[in-house]
Amino acid sequence: MIDQKKYSPNFSRGKRSNKDIKFIVIHYTGMQSRIASLNRLLNSRYKVSCHFFIDRKGKVTKMVEENKVAWHAGKSRWKHFENLNKNSIGIELVNKGHQFAYQNFTNKQISKLVKLCIYLKKKYKIKISNILGHSDIAPLRKKDPGENFPWKKLANKKLGIWYKSLNFNIKEKNKKKLKEKFFNNLFKIGYRYFQKKRRNKNDSLIIKAFQRRYLPEEVTGSINQKTYIISHFLAKNTNI
């Protein structure tokens, strides 16, 4: 499964136990080439790393041992966890990202990612709902892995949550109450960086992060019917 090892100097020196590892966080590199991405991850000046790096041909490079804390998540929150580096495994996928002509992920890339995630999920007993994107845990500053990432395909392999049905109507017509219910749903799912009962200018970034994952064809930052229904389904039917 691992094609090569190129160890990054960017990790915390203390060891962690298997039970400390509760999340898989998926990223894209967001740089113009594979080489540029690797060079940054290998350079101590940038203080960024990941555990695994998957290029567009599906080649997997191990960069930090799993019992070490890699520096990939940054300032982040999910459920009652903060700064998820210490509790997660970070996987970087080579993709130019939104800044440099965002690409589709390759079939070889996703195939290797699925195999790797299945292995890690089993090894560390990671919950399905704890397989996340960088934008899930840091929605105010990150977009990756973005709307081109095939979350539904991963969910079919029990790698991440998804919804099964949109076959019910919204009963709540009051927009203010609808927003409140939507953000209550997001809080139950695990999203943070917002107040459940008070709206602010960052709310659209939270909504976009949710839509990038669950409604990628409609990343508007507004709560439409589909967006609310998906949030309702996930909050009610996911083992949080």
C-alpha positions, 0 to 999 in steps of 0.5 A: 500500500505504501510505495515510498517513505520520505519523512518530513521533519515537521511533527511533534516529538512525543508519541501518541497511543492508538486510542488517541487517534480518532479522526482521518482528515483529508486535504488537497495540496493546493499547489501547482505541482507534486514536486512543489507540494512535496518540497513544502511538506519536507521543508522545516521552514514551513512547519506543515506535514501530513502522514500520507501523501497520494499523487495523481498516479496513486503513488502513496508516500508515507511522511510521518509515522502514525504514532507521531502528531503531524502538522496538517489540521492547524486551528480546528474544531470538531465536536468537543475536540480542538486542534485536531492534529493530536487526534488525527491522521492527515492525508494529502491528495495532490490537486492544484486546488481552488487557487490554481485551477481546481482539478478532479481527483483521479481514479487511481488517487481515490482508489488508493485513498479508499484502501488506505482509509479502510486500513486506518479505520480498522486499525484505529477503530475510527468511527465512520462519522470521524472521516472528515475534510479539512473544510469540515474542521476549519470552515472559516479558512479552508475549502479542501478537499472541495466540491470535486471530492467524491464523498458519496463514493467514500461513504459507499465504502463506509468511509464518511457519512452520507444521506439516503433520502430527501423525501420529506418537506420542510414544515418550518416557513419562518426563515429565522427559525429555519436557520436556527434549526439548520445550525442546530443540526450542524452542531449535532453533526459536529461542525463548530465555529458558529453560535447556534442561536446568533447569526453572523457574517461567517455563517455563509462560510459554514454553509458552504463547507457543508454544501461542498461536502453534501451538495457540491453542485449547489455551493451557494452559502444560502440555506435552500430546501435541499441543504436543510433537508440533508442537515436534518437527515444527517443529524437525525440518522447518524450515529454521532 
